Amino acid sequence: MPQTPAAIIRELVDTLEQDQTLVPEVARAIRDTVPGYENVPESSLHSSIGRNLDLTFRTILADRAPDPGEIDEAEELALERMAQGVSIGSVLAGFRICMRVFLGRLLALAPDQGLSADEVLAFSTQLWALGDSFSTRAVVVHQEGSIAQALAASSRRARWIRDAVLTGLIPTELRAGAAAFGVPGARRPARGHRPGHPGRHPSPGAGPGHRHRRRRRSSRGDDPRPR
């Protein structure tokens, strides 16, 4: 009795799940072609590829792509890569590579299993829909994370400025904070400058020469002051 298409697809997925070369191939392709993965540990990269492949297997077996809200893998990956300094564009490019390698393996095995061209085409359609859902969820999570990071940075900057103004900071802390938070002119007043008296100058005639001239006038008897 011939196998049903569903049974054939199940067998194909089982074969690919057991393929130990799939994850390393995806990892090499990502590192070779996608910028920003230089500082991503190998264990982190392999773990995320494994999760993405499991998501791809489930999509093929369910014969439908999940909605964005159903893809927790996208949220986990977006947050993990954000913490590692990988851009959202590179995250999505890495996921597309994962699907492309998987689809290539699937298409290579399908003819030997007797799958029709329509069934093979359905794989591509499902994976493209999965890519759209994954991208939607990942971008939303990334935007929310970026907003949270910006608010936290703004709070740290305001706290540093408050400490600098109210409690005072040593020069090294002042310079480091000014550089980190982009605060221009954050430096101590120069020595000799009296705060609170900007631009103060001696009054005219208040110097020692003025006192000497007054003594000379007094000795000649022409001191204008009343006796």
C-alpha positions in Angstrom: 0.0 0.0 0.0 1.5 3.3 -1.1 2.3 5.9 1.5 0.2 9.0 1.8 1.8 12.4 1.2 1.5 13.2 4.9 3.4 10.1 5.8 6.1 10.9 3.2 6.5 14.4 4.6 6.7 13.0 8.1 9.5 10.6 7.0 11.3 13.5 5.3 11.2 15.6 8.4 12.4 12.7 10.5 15.3 12.3 8.2 16.3 15.9 8.4 15.9 16.0 12.2 18.5 13.3 12.5 20.9 15.0 10.0 23.9 16.1 12.1 25.4 18.2 9.3 22.4 20.6 9.0 23.2 22.9 11.9 26.9 23.3 11.1 26.2 24.0 7.5 23.7 26.8 8.5 26.2 28.2 11.0 29.0 28.4 8.4 26.7 30.1 5.9 25.7 32.7 8.5 29.2 33.5 9.6 30.4 33.6 6.0 27.7 35.9 4.6 26.0 37.8 7.5 27.7 40.7 9.2 27.5 41.2 13.0 28.0 37.5 14.1 31.7 37.8 14.9 31.1 38.1 18.6 28.2 35.5 18.8 29.4 32.4 20.6 29.3 29.1 18.7 27.1 27.5 21.3 24.6 30.4 21.1 24.5 30.3 17.3 24.0 26.5 17.2 21.2 26.7 19.8 19.3 29.3 17.9 19.7 27.4 14.6 18.3 24.3 16.3 15.3 26.2 17.6 14.7 27.7 14.1 14.9 24.3 12.4 12.4 22.8 14.9 10.1 25.7 14.1 10.5 24.9 10.4 9.8 21.2 10.9 6.6 22.0 12.8 5.5 24.4 10.0 6.0 21.7 7.3 4.2 19.1 9.4 1.3 21.4 10.3 0.9 22.4 6.6 0.6 26.1 7.7 2.7 28.9 8.9 2.1 30.1 12.5 0.9 33.6 13.3 3.5 36.1 14.6 2.1 35.8 18.1 2.7 32.1 18.1 6.5 32.3 17.4 8.2 32.6 20.7 11.5 31.6 18.9 11.5 35.0 17.2 11.2 36.9 20.4 13.9 34.8 22.1 16.3 35.2 19.2 15.7 39.0 18.8 16.4 39.7 22.4 19.4 37.4 22.6 21.0 38.9 19.5 20.2 42.5 20.6 22.2 41.8 23.8 25.1 40.5 21.6 25.1 43.6 19.4 23.6 42.0 16.3 21.4 44.2 14.1 17.8 43.2 13.4 18.6 43.0 9.7 21.3 40.5 10.4 19.0 38.5 12.6 16.4 38.2 9.8 19.1 37.4 7.3 20.3 34.5 9.5 16.8 33.1 9.7 16.4 33.2 6.0 19.6 31.3 5.5 18.3 28.7 7.9 15.1 28.2 5.9 17.0 28.2 2.6 19.4 25.4 3.7 16.5 23.4 5.1 14.4 23.9 1.9 17.4 22.9 -0.3 17.7 19.6 1.6 14.0 19.0 1.5 13.8 19.6 -2.2 16.8 17.3 -2.8 15.0 14.4 -1.0 11.5 15.0 -2.3 11.7 13.5 -5.8 13.0 10.2 -4.5 10.0 10.0 -2.2 7.5 10.5 -5.0 6.2 13.9 -4.0 4.5 15.9 -6.8 5.6 19.3 -8.0 2.6 20.9 -6.3 3.5 19.4 -3.0 7.1 20.6 -3.3 5.8 24.1 -4.2 3.7 24.0 -1.1 6.9 23.7 1.0 8.3 26.9 -0.4 5.0 28.7 0.1 4.8 27.6 3.7 8.4 28.6 4.5 7.9 32.1 2.9 4.9 32.6 5.1 6.9 31.4 8.1 9.6 34.0 7.2 7.0 36.8 7.1 5.5 35.8 10.5 8.9 35.4 12.1 10.1 38.8 10.8 7.0 40.6 12.0 7.4 39.2 15.6 11.2 39.8 15.7 10.9 43.4 14.5 8.2 44.3 17.0 10.3 42.7 19.8 13.4 44.6 18.6 11.6 47.9 18.6 10.2 47.4 22.0 13.6 46.4 23.3 15.2 49.5 21.7 12.7 51.8 23.3 13.4 50.2 26.7 17.1 50.6 26.2 16.8 54.2 25.3 14.6 55.0 28.3 17.1 53.2 30.6 20.0 55.2 29.1 18.1 58.5 29.5 17.4 57.6 33.1 21.1 56.9 33.8 22.1 60.2 32.1 19.7 62.2 34.2 20.9 60.5 37.4 24.5 61.3 36.5 23.7 65.0 35.8 21.9 65.2 39.1 24.8 63.7 41.0 27.3 66.0 39.2 25.3 69.1 40.1 24.1 68.3 43.6 26.7 66.1 45.2 29.8 66.8 43.1 32.1 64.2 41.4 35.8 63.8 41.3 37.4 65.0 38.1 37.9 61.4 36.7 34.3 60.5 37.3 33.2 63.9 35.8 35.2 63.3 32.6 34.2 59.7 32.3 30.5 60.5 32.7 30.7 63.5 30.3 32.2 61.2 27.6 29.7 58.4 28.3 26.6 60.5 28.3 27.6 63.2 25.8 27.5 66.1 28.2 29.6 69.0 26.7 31.7 71.3 28.9 31.4 69.1 32.0 34.6 70.3 33.8 35.5 72.0 37.0 36.0 75.8 37.1 39.6 76.9 36.5 41.7 77.9 39.5 41.6 81.6 40.4 38.1 82.0 39.2 35.6 83.0 41.9 32.2 81.5 41.2 29.4 83.9 41.5 31.5 86.9 40.3 31.8 86.5 36.5 33.8 89.2 34.8 34.6 91.1 38.0 37.3 93.8 37.5 38.9 96.2 40.0 37.3 99.7 40.1 39.2 102.4 38.3 41.9 104.1 40.4 41.9 101.4 43.1 45.5 100.2 42.5 48.7 101.1 44.4 49.6 103.9 41.9 46.4 105.7 42.9 47.4 105.6 46.6 50.9 106.9 45.8 49.5 109.9 43.9 47.2 110.7 46.9 50.2 110.8 49.3 52.1 113.2 47.0 49.2 115.6 46.8 48.9 115.5 50.6 52.5 116.4 51.1 52.2 119.4 48.9 49.3 120.8 50.8 46.8 120.5 48.0 44.8 117.7 49.6 41.3 118.7 48.7 39.9 117.1 51.8 38.6 119.6 54.5 40.9 120.2 57.5 
